[in-house]
Amino acid sequence: MRAMLKDILENLNYEVVAEGKNGLEAVHLYKRYKPDLVTLDITMPEMDGIDALKEIITFDRHAKVIMCSAMGQQKLVVDSIQAGAMDFLVKPFNKDRIAVAIESVISSK
């Protein structure tokens, strides 16, 4: 899924500056690269996406994060938004929905 999302982002002319295999790596990479936007899966080894989101927001309260997960996880969507996610993408990914979410999040202040 990470490779599929990367391909979609690159096809939309976005540069992917880093990819993490787990939540801990995602936090480390955010601190290192400070990207304009982060996508996090809720289900990841080492540290789940919601905990990674919380750490990233603690480090940078202006971080722009979009969470990703499978369908049927309404409580996790709510938890993600409450923790600071700006949008939520449901797998399997839809290129048009990703484009709208990214434009919306990047253009927000």
C-alpha positions in Angstrom: 0.0 0.0 0.0 2.9 2.4 0.8 4.3 1.8 -2.7 0.9 2.4 -4.3 0.4 5.6 -2.4 3.9 6.8 -3.4 3.2 6.0 -7.1 -0.1 8.0 -6.9 1.7 11.0 -5.2 4.4 11.0 -7.8 1.9 10.8 -10.6 0.2 13.9 -9.1 3.7 15.6 -9.3 4.4 15.5 -5.6 7.9 14.7 -4.3 8.1 11.9 -1.8 11.1 12.9 0.4 11.1 9.9 2.8 9.2 6.6 3.6 9.0 5.0 6.9 8.3 1.3 7.5 6.8 1.9 11.0 5.6 4.6 13.3 8.9 5.1 15.1 10.7 5.6 11.8 7.9 8.0 10.6 8.5 10.2 13.6 12.3 10.2 13.1 11.9 11.0 9.4 9.5 13.8 10.1 11.9 15.4 12.6 14.7 15.0 10.0 13.0 16.2 6.9 10.1 18.3 8.2 8.0 17.6 5.1 5.1 19.8 3.9 2.7 16.8 4.4 2.8 13.4 6.0 0.6 10.4 5.3 0.4 7.8 8.1 -1.3 4.4 8.2 -3.1 3.7 11.5 -1.8 0.1 11.6 2.0 0.0 11.7 4.6 -2.0 13.6 6.7 -0.5 16.4 4.3 2.4 17.0 0.8 2.8 15.5 -0.1 5.7 13.4 -2.1 7.5 16.0 0.8 7.5 18.5 3.1 8.6 15.7 0.7 11.4 14.8 0.7 12.5 18.5 4.5 12.6 18.6 4.7 14.5 15.3 2.1 17.1 16.5 4.0 17.4 19.8 7.2 18.1 17.9 5.4 20.5 15.4 1.9 21.6 16.2 1.6 22.9 12.6 2.4 19.5 11.0 0.0 18.6 8.2 -0.9 14.9 8.5 -3.4 12.7 6.6 -4.2 9.4 8.1 -4.9 6.2 6.1 -6.7 3.0 7.1 -9.0 0.3 5.9 -12.7 0.8 5.8 -14.8 0.2 8.9 -12.7 1.8 11.5 -14.8 4.8 12.4 -13.5 5.1 16.0 -10.0 5.3 14.7 -11.0 8.0 12.2 -12.4 10.1 15.1 -9.3 9.3 17.3 -7.0 10.5 14.4 -8.9 13.7 13.9 -8.9 14.4 17.6 -5.2 13.8 17.7 -4.5 16.3 15.0 -4.9 14.7 11.6 -6.3 17.0 9.0 -7.9 14.4 6.8 -8.4 10.6 6.4 -8.0 8.4 3.4 -9.7 5.0 3.2 -7.9 2.0 1.6 -8.0 1.0 -1.2 -6.8 4.3 -2.4 -8.6 6.5 -4.9 -6.3 8.8 -6.9 -8.9 11.6 -7.2 -9.7 11.4 -3.4 -6.0 11.6 -2.6 -5.6 14.6 -4.9 -8.5 16.5 -3.2 -7.2 15.7 0.3 -3.7 16.8 -0.4 -4.8 20.0 -2.1 -7.1 20.8 0.8 -4.5 20.0 3.5 -1.6 21.8 1.9 -3.6 24.9 1.2 -4.9 25.1 4.8 -3.3 27.5 7.2 
